[in-house]
Amino acid sequence: KTTSITDDFAKYFASTPGSIQKKAEYCWKETEKMTKDEQIQTLTVFEKYMLDIGELLYKKEKRVTEIERMRRNNTFSVEMCTEVLDPNAAKYEEQGKEMDYQKEQMEDKVQALRERADAACEIFQEIEDALNEMGYKFVHPKILMAEIMVDGTAHIMERKRQIYETEQQYIDADDEDLGQSVSQLEVAKMSQSFRDLPRLSTPNTNSPKKGVSFAKKQGNLVFD
């Protein structure tokens, strides 16, 4: 009987290492699976984070560009005030200062977003290495972020191009009018007759004539 108990203990202790090893392997596989799932989940969260930053980044960058365009127009308006007798030069200058402030604020936000994206990529590096090591295929979120920024910028540029084409049509029309005015002026100068120039006003045939008339007695202009 003693021999039987001893044999049982011997069998038990002999099987223990194998049992422990099996349980250890099982635990490792489960841990590895959980770790992989967690790393993939981290990738999913990181991808969304980078895409959100990318969308904000290109919009704010283009906002800076738009403020710069508005500032150029504002500068032109200030310079033209004397030419067109516009009394609002001081108002335009104040608007220009506000645009400068807005641009500075927006540039700070853009820089902050860039730094956040770079820092996030560095933090993600460890997860990236682990995913590559286990053979998990994925597109790096920074590449996806760059893609959404390029697509968004292309969309804005197309819209801006349409606006500029419309403005160009107005400029072309003004150029055409100027060309006609130059031609008419040359004709009038050669003939020395103001009648070769077009009327300054368009007569309104539906209303009684008002404006300037000649008074035969006085021989001067009378304003109705």
Secondary structure, DSSP 8 states (H G I E B T S, - for coil): -HHHHHHHHHHHHHHHHHHHHHHHHHHHHHHHHHHHHHHHHHHHHHHHHHHHHHHHHHHHHHHHHHHHHHHHHHHHHHHHHHHHT-S-HHHHHHHHHHHHHHHHHHHHHHHHHHHHHHHHHHHHHHHHHHHHHTT-----HHHHHHHHHHHHHHHHHHHHHHHHHHHHHHHHHHHHHHHHHHHHHHHHHHHT-GGGS--SS---TTS---SEEE-TTT-SEEE-
